[in-house]
Amino acid sequence: MNPIQDGDGVKRYPVRLVVNGDMHTFVVKANVLLVDLLRSRLGLTGTKKGCELGDCGACTVLMDGMPVDACLVLAVEADGCEITTIEGVAQSEALDRLQDSFVNNAAIQCGYCTPGMILSAKALLARISRPSEEQVREAISGNLCRCTGYVNIVKAVLAAGQHEEGRA
């Protein structure tokens, strides 16, 4: 990746991303974080800024289908990747089955952790359509919730997996 040097002497880098199905091209400084790019340049505020240390999972997005903490990923590292944020989960006016399951199973309290939880669970369900409770707990282990005891969150993910199984 060849840097572009502006008149101020600061090197900037071109970054191409597919975000929620749409191609975007940016020119960024090397230290710009993916979470900041998504929130400030694209207005995708569903990606939350929490601890900014990679401990809470509030900033979880899917990068090429895998959950990552967007506060730990430089925008230049995501060059060429496909990014899914919570805004890209539902493909129509209706909620995604996982989002619907969170609502129906009372898995949402304040909602701050919910986008990251849903994206971590979505990655799990893409790999394992009917996960065990242990697999769900492992998948969301990087997402902290201060409002719940995780019981309804786990229940929602398990129900979404069973719903998908019922479609087959």
Steps between C-alpha positions, in 0.01 A plus 500: 500500500661820384455804723381834372690792646304823534641850518507475881751214482261245652478168322153376420397166358220396266260251656229315310232322701170334428283610791156343529514412131609844373849580371674798664838656437672718758833669543607475865795557728673180609369529858127522420305221668228307320246595770568869440479463123165322526352744749634834379539455124203269435272596791459137607455571869366153580866407538550624855813636661533344842829427671713570190731221620337195342359378830127576477400404143267799455681580174472148354454485123543215254811525285481244221242317713708485818426709811766759578528787745496802268683702768805277449503494120668774303300609197801421279497142632142462379588607145333265253276342764127462526365661817156434648367729771171469686346732242571237233353199680138544391472477123155658478255694715447187712745405773748219446396176677769556763391858567139382521602227744676755723178703515273198556722354773549827693875489430527878476532724802672834442606387152858621511651152468228365272658580161825325594314205654289456187801515268697249709196271506444547127853380429438195721172414328667530160746229609271286718129520422391336824763576766507369854466733797874462562578601141275807530664606825845457343400701191375796704772481764671809357182706537430641843152590621458685827119479503425129476620164621528387134218246548261666256780581255602134486134399476451739205798362309391140562145585387630664182700184426196280555291732279752458219499124551120504470525665154698213348 
